[in-house]
């Protein structure tokens, strides 16, 4: 039997949530809180029951209606309120706001502005717990609407396959915005989907805090035994609309009244009074909560706004990575010319494989996951042999579930692992765009710099195999517009190995893009360990007449073009950025100051490609040094054709690069 104090604290938290939300509603109406807010009034029993069924160091993931979860997991109302006011004293320094409050110290991995966005992240934290054998569980809160998203299905399936300690708590409040569940589901109960993913499904009265607590306790016991996840459907009701702007015209006043008769706080209060709690004790809690609310509002209003320099702080972990690695005894080199030791010739594929093998040996927190990566080494054999050497806990085959793969990487990275996920083709990256762009790239910033997301997503792109428009695109420019994400595109075996090792050791999310046509290319690579810091460009060929900027496979074409031009007495300097984010503009502009002419080459479509961004930076930095307009060469503004002849001629070739240089020099 639980102690009386435990039961009273549960009542206290339910009242704290109710009064916090009512106060927020009033403040919002007075325009003292801006933005949008999704209130939890009516659903307090779910958050309090679930969070009181787990340990303080267990995890939760939350939803856009996350105030209740955060408070139930131990948040203080003053920091909560300050966050909603956008103040520096808030949990996320005002950068997360109502939709993204997180308290990592309390195990709260964050509320989420994307419906279903937190579900794959919960799977990732579950992977960390299982892999590290911590005994922790994760409670994943989401609404009925999220149960129809792809993230829900992919995440539950992966959790079931790997038997992860995750408790999926669906708060079925009958409406996803205005759409009733009877119109959104072809089944009576959402838990009917649980058996399909190898887990039990439990229905519970979400207006009964003790019933919720009991159900989650049983699920937690099951998870800690190693028996895997559970789906719990809490039948509950939000008294107010989806958000403050929702007039609730889709439901009747009679329906609302019927649910309010089952009010979770009133029901629990009656239970307490019938089990040894006095009216005086209840009244004391109510008064203490009222005072706490008043103090929270006062604290928030008196707190300062974040200083303006906070706008661009916390986007990345900004420590001097290279210096930290040197202190660890790692050889840090910026380019192959700095290496004075032994070399041997290996392929680009072998260099990547060596990097992964060395990092798996070096750090037990490095885990690989992706489709087909175990036995066959992925689509292009990069991980071949690693499963046999390190086993299935370290090298994990996944279902075809791109959102689950990346979301699992996000959740596991913020809870202690260094995952390396593989997306077979960059063309498939749209399937995990939310988890990569809205979750992984933004978490550090939204949480006020209190999270680190040390994950790498490997993928490959580019044409050359007549694969057509769904397997041959160069989409790197999409991600130049994503603050918080680093983008790496090495062209040589030496760079591939050094940059991949650095990416794995980074505390920031990295998109590592390989090119399908250069896996068999060969080059010198040291047998000793080394890393190349991200954000350092390399001068691949010195010259004086023109600067050619190219990366990935186009670098190899640019070098071929430079050799052609050299036979004509034209000496081109070839710069390989290697990382597009961060971009080493200093090395580029130093070259432009010398040559005064620029050709930028990339395999992505010309319009909106990386060349436009690089060219504009050059204009901003060294416009006065340019003797002619910057020339951009990119792929045709068309989907990649399947015909070999059309494909080969849709992208820049060594000959077209050389001709562009000749034309530029004639100007």
C-alpha positions in Angstrom: 0.0 0.0 0.0 1.3 3.4 -0.9 1.9 6.0 1.8 -0.6 8.7 2.6 2.0 11.3 1.5 2.3 9.7 -1.9 -1.4 9.9 -2.4 -1.5 13.5 -1.3 1.3 14.4 -3.6 -0.6 12.9 -6.5 -3.5 15.1 -5.6 -1.2 18.1 -5.3 0.2 17.5 -8.8 -3.2 17.1 -10.3 -4.3 20.4 -8.8 -1.0 22.0 -9.8 -1.6 21.0 -13.4 -5.2 22.2 -13.4 -4.5 25.6 -11.8 -1.4 26.1 -13.9 -3.4 25.5 -17.1 -6.3 27.7 -16.0 -3.8 30.5 -15.2 -2.1 30.1 -18.6 -5.5 30.3 -20.3 -6.2 33.6 -18.5 -2.7 35.0 -19.3 -3.1 34.0 -22.9 -6.4 35.8 -23.1 -4.8 38.9 -21.7 -2.0 38.7 -24.3 0.6 38.3 -21.5 1.6 35.0 -23.0 2.0 34.9 -26.8 2.1 32.1 -29.3 -0.2 29.2 -29.0 -0.9 26.8 -26.2 -2.6 23.5 -25.9 -4.1 23.0 -22.5 -4.3 19.7 -20.5 -7.3 20.5 -18.4 -9.4 17.3 -17.9 -6.5 14.9 -18.5 -4.6 15.3 -15.3 -5.1 11.8 -14.2 -3.1 10.4 -17.1 0.1 12.3 -16.5 0.0 12.1 -12.8 -0.9 8.4 -12.7 1.7 7.4 -15.2 4.6 9.5 -13.8 3.9 8.2 -10.3 4.1 4.6 -11.6 7.7 5.0 -12.7 11.0 6.0 -11.0 12.4 9.5 -10.8 15.2 8.6 -13.2 13.0 7.0 -15.8 12.3 8.9 -19.0 9.2 10.4 -20.6 8.6 11.9 -24.0 5.7 14.3 -24.3 3.4 16.0 -26.9 2.3 19.5 -27.8 -0.1 19.2 -24.9 2.8 18.7 -22.6 2.5 21.0 -19.6 0.8 18.3 -17.5 3.5 15.7 -18.3 6.2 18.1 -17.4 4.7 19.1 -14.1 3.9 15.5 -13.2 7.6 14.6 -13.9 8.8 17.0 -11.3 9.0 20.4 -13.0 8.7 23.6 -10.9 5.9 26.0 -11.8 8.2 29.1 -11.8 10.5 27.8 -14.5 7.5 26.4 -16.4 5.8 29.8 -16.3 9.0 31.7 -17.2 9.4 29.5 -20.3 5.9 30.3 -21.5 6.7 34.0 -20.9 9.8 33.6 -23.1 12.1 34.5 -20.3 15.8 33.5 -19.8 14.9 31.8 -16.5 12.6 29.3 -18.2 13.5 25.6 -18.6 14.7 26.2 -22.1 15.8 29.9 -21.8 12.6 30.9 -23.6 13.6 29.1 -26.8 11.3 26.2 -26.5 8.1 27.8 -25.2 4.9 25.9 -24.6 5.4 23.3 -27.3 8.9 22.2 -26.5 9.5 22.3 -22.7 12.1 19.8 -21.6 13.8 19.0 -18.3 16.5 16.5 -19.1 17.6 16.4 -15.4 14.2 15.0 -14.5 14.2 12.6 -17.4 11.7 14.6 -19.4 13.0 14.4 -23.0 10.8 17.1 -24.2 7.3 18.2 -25.4 6.9 18.2 -29.1 5.3 20.4 -31.7 4.9 17.6 -34.2 2.1 15.2 -33.8 3.8 11.8 -33.1 7.2 13.4 -33.2 8.2 12.1 -29.8 7.3 8.5 -30.4 10.5 7.4 -32.3 12.6 9.4 -29.8 11.1 7.3 -27.0 12.2 4.2 -28.9 15.7 5.6 -28.9 15.8 6.2 -25.2 14.5 2.6 -24.8 17.4 1.3 -26.8 19.8 3.2 -24.6 18.3 1.6 -21.5 18.3 -1.9 -22.9 21.8 -1.6 -24.4 23.3 -0.2 -21.2 21.2 -2.4 -19.0 20.1 0.5 -16.8 16.7 -0.9 -15.9 15.1 2.4 -16.9 11.8 2.6 -18.8 10.4 5.3 -21.0 6.8 6.4 -20.9 5.8 7.8 -24.3 2.7 10.1 -24.2 0.8 10.9 -27.4 -2.7 11.6 -28.5 -5.2 9.6 -30.5 -4.3 11.6 -33.6 -0.7 10.5 -33.4 -1.8 6.8 -33.6 -2.5 7.4 -37.3 0.9 8.8 -38.2 3.7 6.8 -39.8 6.0 7.5 -36.9 3.6 5.7 -34.6 3.6 2.5 -36.7 7.3 2.5 -37.4 8.3 3.2 -33.8 5.9 0.6 -32.2 7.1 -2.0 -34.7 10.8 -1.3 -34.0 10.2 -1.3 -30.2 8.3 -4.6 -30.5 11.1 -6.2 -32.7 13.8 -5.2 -30.3 11.7 -5.7 -27.1 12.5 -2.2 -25.8 11.4 -1.0 -22.4 8.9 1.6 -23.6 5.4 2.2 -22.4 3.3 3.8 -25.1 0.5 5.8 -23.4 -2.1 7.0 -25.8 -4.3 9.8 -24.4 -7.4 9.2 -26.4 -9.4 12.4 -25.8 -11.8 11.5 -28.6 -10.7 14.3 -31.0 -7.6 15.0 -33.1 -8.2 18.7 -33.5 -11.8 18.5 -34.6 -11.8 15.0 -36.2 -13.6 12.4 -33.9 -11.9 9.1 -33.5 -14.9 7.3 -35.0 -14.1 9.0 -38.3 -10.3 8.5 -38.1 -10.1 4.8 -37.1 -11.7 1.7 -38.7 -11.5 0.0 -35.3 -13.2 0.4 -32.0 -10.2 0.8 -29.7 -6.7 2.0 -30.6 -5.1 -0.8 -28.6 -6.4 -3.3 -31.2 -3.2 -2.4 -33.0 -0.9 -3.6 -30.2 -0.9 -7.3 -31.1 0.3 -6.4 -34.6 3.5 -5.1 -33.0 4.0 -7.9 -30.6 2.9 -6.2 -27.4 -0.1 -6.2 -25.1 -2.7 -3.6 -25.4 -4.5 -2.3 -22.2 -7.5 0.0 -22.0 -7.8 2.1 -18.9 -10.2 4.8 -17.6 -8.1 7.9 -18.2 -10.2 9.9 -15.7 -9.1 7.6 -12.8 -5.6 8.4 -11.6 -5.3 5.2 -9.7 -6.3 3.0 -12.6 -3.7 4.7 -14.8 -1.1 4.3 -12.2 -1.8 0.6 -11.8 -1.7 0.0 -15.6 1.6 1.8 -16.0 3.1 0.0 -13.0 2.3 -3.4 -14.6 3.7 -2.3 -17.9 6.9 -1.0 -16.2 7.4 -4.3 -14.4 7.0 -6.1 -17.8 9.5 -3.7 -19.4 12.1 -4.1 -16.7 11.9 -7.9 -16.9 12.9 -7.6 -20.5 9.5 -8.6 -21.9 9.3 -5.5 -24.1 6.8 -2.6 -24.7 3.1 -2.1 -23.8 0.5 0.0 -25.5 -1.9 1.6 -23.0 -5.0 3.5 -24.2 -6.3 6.0 -21.6 -9.9 7.0 -22.4 -9.9 10.7 -21.4 -11.3 14.1 -22.4 -9.9 17.6 -22.8 -12.3 20.1 -21.4 -11.1 22.8 -23.7 -10.3 22.9 -27.4 -7.3 21.6 -29.3 -5.7 25.0 -28.8 -6.9 28.3 -27.4 -8.3 29.3 -30.8 -10.5 26.2 -31.1 -14.2 27.1 -30.6 -15.2 23.4 -30.1 -18.1 23.6 -32.5 -17.7 19.9 -33.4 -19.0 18.7 -30.0 -22.0 19.3 -27.9 -22.3 21.0 -24.5 -24.1 17.9 -23.3 -21.1 15.8 -24.1 -18.8 18.1 -22.3 -21.0 18.1 -19.2 -21.1 14.4 -19.1 -17.4 14.1 -19.1 -17.0 16.9 -16.5 -19.2 14.9 -14.2 -16.3 12.3 -14.2 -13.8 15.0 -13.4 -10.5 13.3 -12.4 -9.7 15.7 -9.6 -13.1 15.6 -8.0 -13.2 11.8 -8.2 -9.8 11.4 -6.7 -10.6 13.9 -3.9 -13.6 11.8 -3.0 -11.5 8.7 -2.9 -9.0 10.4 -0.7 -11.7 11.6 1.7 -12.9 8.0 1.9 -9.5 6.7 2.7 -8.3 8.7 5.7 -7.6 12.1 4.3 -9.4 15.1 5.8 -11.0 18.2 4.3 -8.4 20.3 6.1 -5.5 18.5 4.4 -7.2 18.9 1.0 -7.8 22.6 1.7 -4.2 23.1 2.8 -2.9 21.7 -0.5 -5.3 23.8 -2.5 -4.1 27.0 -0.8 -0.4 26.0 -1.2 -0.9 25.4 -4.9 -2.7 28.8 -5.2 0.3 30.5 -3.6 2.7 28.6 -5.8 0.8 29.7 -8.9 0.9 33.4 -7.8 4.7 33.1 -7.1 5.3 31.5 -10.5 3.5 34.3 -12.4 5.4 36.9 -10.4 8.7 35.1 -11.0 8.0 34.9 -14.7 7.0 38.5 -15.1 10.0 39.8 -13.2 12.5 37.6 -15.0 14.4 39.2 -17.9 14.1 38.3 -21.5 17.1 36.5 -23.0 19.8 38.9 -24.3 19.8 39.2 -28.1 23.0 37.2 -28.4 20.9 34.2 -27.4 19.3 34.2 -30.8 22.3 32.3 -32.3 23.6 30.6 -29.2 23.0 26.8 -28.6 22.6 26.0 -32.2 25.7 23.7 -32.1 28.0 22.5 -29.4 30.7 25.0 -30.0 33.7 23.6 -28.1 37.1 23.5 -30.0 36.6 19.9 -31.2 40.1 19.6 -32.7 41.8 20.8 -29.5 39.8 18.4 -27.4 40.8 15.5 -29.6 44.5 16.5 -29.5 44.3 16.5 -25.7 43.0 12.9 -25.9 46.1 12.0 -28.0 44.3 11.7 -31.3 46.2 12.8 -34.4 44.3 15.7 -35.9 45.2 16.7 -39.5 43.6 19.1 -41.9 44.7 17.4 -45.0 46.8 14.6 -46.5 49.7 16.9 -47.0 50.1 17.2 -43.2 50.6 13.4 -42.9 54.3 12.4 -42.9 53.9 8.8 -41.9 53.2 5.5 -43.7 50.4 5.2 -46.3 48.7 2.4 -48.1 46.2 2.4 -50.9 42.6 1.4 -50.1 39.2 2.1 -51.5 36.7 4.7 -50.3 34.5 1.9 -49.1 37.3 0.3 -47.1 38.2 3.7 -45.6 34.7 4.1 -44.3 34.6 0.6 -43.0 37.9 1.2 -41.1 36.5 4.4 -39.6 33.4 2.6 -38.3 35.5 -0.4 -37.0 37.9 1.8 -35.2 35.1 3.9 -33.5 33.2 0.7 -32.5 36.4 -0.5 -30.8 37.2 2.8 -29.3 33.8 3.6 -27.7 31.2 1.1 -26.6 28.5 3.7 -26.9 28.9 3.7 -30.7 26.0 1.7 -32.2 25.2 1.2 -35.9 21.6 0.7 -37.2 20.1 0.6 -40.6 18.5 -1.6 -43.3 20.4 -4.6 -44.4 23.6 -3.4 -42.7 24.5 -6.7 -40.8 25.0 -9.6 -43.2 25.5 -7.7 -46.4 26.9 -4.4 -45.2 24.2 -2.2 -46.5 23.4 -1.2 -50.0 27.1 -0.7 -50.9 28.9 -2.9 -48.4 30.3 -0.2 -46.2 29.5 -2.1 -42.9 30.4 -5.5 -44.2 32.0 -7.7 -41.6 31.2 -5.4 -38.6 28.1 -7.5 -37.5 30.3 -10.6 -37.4 32.9 -8.8 -35.4 30.8 -6.7 -33.0 27.5 -8.6 -32.8 23.9 -7.7 -33.2 23.7 -5.4 -30.2 26.2 -3.1 -31.8 25.4 -3.5 -35.5 21.6 -3.6 -35.8 19.5 -4.5 -38.8 16.3 -2.5 -38.8 13.0 -2.8 -40.6 12.4 -0.6 -43.6 11.5 2.3 -41.3 13.5 5.5 -42.0 11.6 7.6 -39.5 12.1 5.0 -36.8 15.8 4.7 -37.6 16.5 8.4 -37.4 14.2 9.0 -34.4 15.8 6.1 -32.6 19.2 7.8 -33.3 17.9 11.0 -31.8 16.5 9.5 -28.7 19.5 7.2 -28.0 21.9 10.1 -28.7 20.4 12.4 -26.1 20.4 9.6 -23.5 24.0 8.4 -23.8 24.8 6.5 -27.1 26.6 7.7 -30.2 24.4 6.1 -32.9 25.3 5.9 -36.6 22.2 5.4 -38.6 22.2 4.4 -42.3 19.6 5.6 -44.8 20.1 3.5 -47.9 19.6 6.3 -50.4 19.4 10.0 -49.8 16.3 9.9 -52.0 14.6 8.1 -49.1 15.4 10.9 -46.6 12.1 12.6 -47.1 10.6 9.7 -45.2 12.5 10.7 -42.0 12.6 14.5 -42.6 10.8 15.3 -39.4 13.1 13.3 -37.2 16.2 14.7 -38.9 15.2 18.3 -39.4 12.6 19.1 -36.7 13.8 16.8 -34.0 17.5 16.0 -34.2 18.7 19.3 -35.6 16.6 21.5 -33.3 16.6 19.7 -30.0 19.7 21.4 -28.6 18.4 24.9 -29.4 14.8 24.3 -28.4 16.0 22.9 -25.0 18.2 25.9 -24.4 21.5 24.3 -25.0 20.9 21.6 -22.4 21.0 18.7 -24.8 23.7 17.1 -26.9 22.8 15.1 -30.0 25.9 13.1 -31.0 24.4 11.2 -33.9 25.5 10.5 -37.5 23.2 9.7 -40.3 25.1 8.1 -43.2 23.5 8.0 -46.6 24.6 8.0 -50.2 23.5 10.0 -53.2 24.4 11.0 -56.8 23.8 9.5 -60.2 25.8 7.3 -62.5 24.1 3.9 -62.4 20.9 4.6 -64.4 18.9 4.3 -61.3 16.4 7.0 -62.1 14.7 9.7 -60.2 14.2 7.9 -56.9 17.7 6.5 -56.4 20.1 9.0 -57.9 19.4 12.5 -56.5 21.9 14.9 -54.9 19.8 16.6 -52.2 22.5 18.1 -49.9 21.2 21.6 -50.5 18.0 20.8 -48.6 20.0 20.6 -45.5 22.1 23.8 -45.8 18.9 25.5 -44.6 18.7 23.5 -41.4 20.6 25.2 -38.5 21.8 22.6 -36.0 22.7 20.0 -38.6 26.2 19.5 -40.0 26.6 18.3 -43.6 29.7 16.4 -44.7 30.5 15.2 -48.3 34.0 13.7 -48.6 35.5 12.8 -52.0 38.6 10.8 -51.2 39.4 7.7 -49.1 41.7 9.8 -46.8 39.0 12.4 -46.2 36.2 9.8 -45.9 37.9 8.0 -43.0 39.1 11.1 -41.1 35.8 13.0 -41.4 33.6 10.0 -40.5 35.6 9.4 -37.4 35.3 13.1 -36.5 31.6 13.1 -37.2 31.1 10.1 -34.8 33.0 12.0 -32.0 31.1 15.2 -32.6 28.4 16.2 -30.1 26.2 17.5 -32.9 24.0 15.7 -35.4 25.8 15.1 -38.7 24.5 14.2 -42.1 27.3 12.2 -43.8 26.7 11.9 -47.5 28.7 9.5 -49.6 28.6 9.1 -53.4 27.6 5.8 -55.0 30.1 6.1 -57.8 33.2 6.5 -55.7 33.0 3.6 -53.3 35.6 1.7 -55.4 37.9 4.7 -56.0 41.3 4.3 -54.4 43.6 6.5 -52.6 46.3 6.7 -49.9 45.2 6.3 -46.3 47.4 5.9 -43.2 47.2 2.7 -41.2 47.3 4.8 -38.0 44.3 6.5 -36.5 43.6 10.1 -37.3 40.7 12.5 -37.7 39.9 15.6 -39.8 37.9 18.3 -38.1 34.6 19.2 -39.7 34.6 22.7 -41.2 38.0 22.7 -42.8 38.3 22.9 -46.6 41.2 21.5 -48.5 43.2 22.8 -51.4 43.4 19.7 -53.6 45.4 21.4 -56.4 47.3 24.7 -56.3 46.8 27.2 -59.2 46.8 30.9 -60.0 44.4 31.5 -62.9 41.0 30.4 -61.6 39.4 28.8 -58.5 37.3 25.7 -59.0 35.2 24.8 -55.9 33.8 21.2 -56.0 33.0 18.4 -53.6 32.1 14.7 -53.6 32.3 13.1 -57.0 32.4 16.6 -58.7 35.7 17.1 -57.0 37.2 14.2 -59.0 35.7 15.7 -62.2 37.1 19.1 -61.3 40.6 17.6 -60.9 40.3 15.9 -64.2 39.3 19.3 -65.8 42.2 21.0 -64.1 44.6 18.5 -65.7 43.2 19.2 -69.1 43.5 22.9 -68.6 47.1 22.6 -67.4 48.0 21.1 -70.8 46.8 24.4 -72.2 48.8 26.5 -69.8 45.8 27.3 -67.5 46.5 26.5 -63.8 43.3 26.0 -61.8 43.3 25.9 -58.1 40.8 23.3 -56.9 39.2 23.6 -53.5 37.2 20.9 -51.8 34.9 22.3 -49.0 34.5 18.7 -47.7 31.9 20.0 -45.3 29.1 22.2 -46.5 28.0 23.0 -42.9 30.1 24.4 -41.4 31.6 25.9 -44.6 35.3 27.0 -44.5 34.8 30.3 -46.3 38.3 31.5 -45.3 40.1 28.9 -47.4 37.8 29.6 -50.3 38.2 33.4 -50.2 41.9 33.2 -49.8 42.0 31.3 -53.1 39.7 33.8 -54.8 41.9 36.7 -53.7 44.7 35.0 -55.6 42.9 33.9 -58.8 40.1 36.5 -59.1 37.8 34.0 -60.9 35.5 31.3 -59.6 33.7 28.3 -61.0 31.5 26.3 -58.5 30.6 22.8 -59.4 28.0 20.5 -57.8 25.9 17.5 -58.8 22.6 18.8 -57.4 20.2 20.8 -59.6 21.6 24.2 -60.4 18.7 26.2 -59.0 18.8 26.5 -55.3 22.0 24.3 -55.1 24.9 24.6 -52.8 26.7 26.7 -55.4 24.3 29.6 -55.0 25.1 29.8 -51.2 28.8 29.5 -51.7 28.8 32.0 -54.5 26.8 34.5 -52.4 29.3 34.1 -49.5 32.1 34.9 -51.9 30.3 38.0 -53.2 29.8 39.2 -49.6 33.4 38.5 -48.6 35.6 39.3 -51.6 33.5 41.0 -54.2 36.3 43.5 -55.0 38.7 40.7 -55.9 36.4 39.3 -58.7 37.4 40.1 -62.2 34.4 38.3 -63.7 31.0 36.9 -62.6 31.0 33.7 -60.6 30.1 30.7 -62.7 27.9 27.9 -61.3 27.7 24.5 -62.8 25.0 22.1 -61.6 22.7 19.3 -62.8 19.9 20.1 -65.1 16.7 21.4 -63.4 14.9 18.1 -64.0 14.5 14.8 -62.2 17.4 12.4 -62.8 16.7 10.6 -66.0 17.1 6.8 -66.2 18.7 6.7 -69.7 22.4 6.4 -69.3 23.1 8.9 -72.1 20.7 11.5 -70.7 21.9 10.9 -67.1 25.6 11.3 -68.0 24.8 14.6 -69.8 22.5 16.0 -67.2 25.4 16.7 -64.8 28.7 18.6 -65.2 31.4 16.6 -66.8 35.2 17.2 -66.8 34.9 18.6 -70.3 32.1 21.0 -69.4 34.0 22.2 -66.4 37.1 22.9 -68.5 35.0 24.7 -71.1 33.4 26.9 -68.4 36.9 27.9 -67.2 38.0 28.7 -70.7 34.9 30.9 -71.3 35.4 32.6 -67.9 39.0 33.5 -68.7 38.0 35.0 -72.0 35.8 37.6 -70.2 
